[in-house]
């Protein structure tokens, strides 16, 4: 018998920036194909998977606002960028024979379903992968906050953020070679140290609702499966 996964229903946050790999823009096909294999492996273990995708590889509202453009319009463009990434993920997952539904916080009925909480849960129960796009549907938020919100709404057992770094460090590991990675951290410690890898709104939401969070490296093969089995990869954030 296979050992049972630690987490039965997982919300996976894929940051847009991580999807572009070494490219300057867009999606690196090699990365999404590999991710699709990891997600297939999770399904084979019977794990229910919802995915929130970011959009930073295509567009961020903040940048344009700094250049003088309306922030809300920029954020709407950013939310639309997450729809594009979600459609790409849908395609690669379907190519692997998985059943997938894209659900958007912004209604785009010609392209995908709208997010309806009870319907999303039903899809998961039927074994479908649910890709949640459009972030929270509101400007001034991030897809990390969207991921926390949706993880709580769909009653996931954990929110896993897969990104370019392999966990939460006490300093920026890119700038400081002496930076140390935490295996485990409390919500408040993560907030106090203003560790850039996750935004404060996302952490507070998970803290207040008791949703465990994990940060793992998107590039390490099999990391996702190991994380879901409860192995100590990345950084776990809990009370
Ligand atoms: N965005 C937004 N509201 C949300 C989620 C995202 O306005 O609830 C916009 C925002 O402009 C953001 C962009 O969409 O910069 C892309 O999302 P994010 O930066 O979170 O993507 P990631 O960092 O994961 O690539």
Boltz pocket constraint, residues with backbone or C-beta under 6 A from the ligand:
constraints:
  - pocket:
      binder: B
      contacts: [[A, 14], [A, 15], [A, 16], [A, 17], [A, 18], [A, 53], [A, 54], [A, 55], [A, 56], [A, 57], [A, 59], [A, 60], [A, 61], [A, 62], [A, 74], [A, 75], [A, 76], [A, 77], [A, 78], [A, 79], [A, 80], [A, 81], [A, 82], [A, 134], [A, 135], [A, 136], [A, 137], [A, 138], [A, 139], [A, 140], [A, 141], [A, 142], [A, 143], [A, 144], [A, 146]]
      max_distance: 6.0
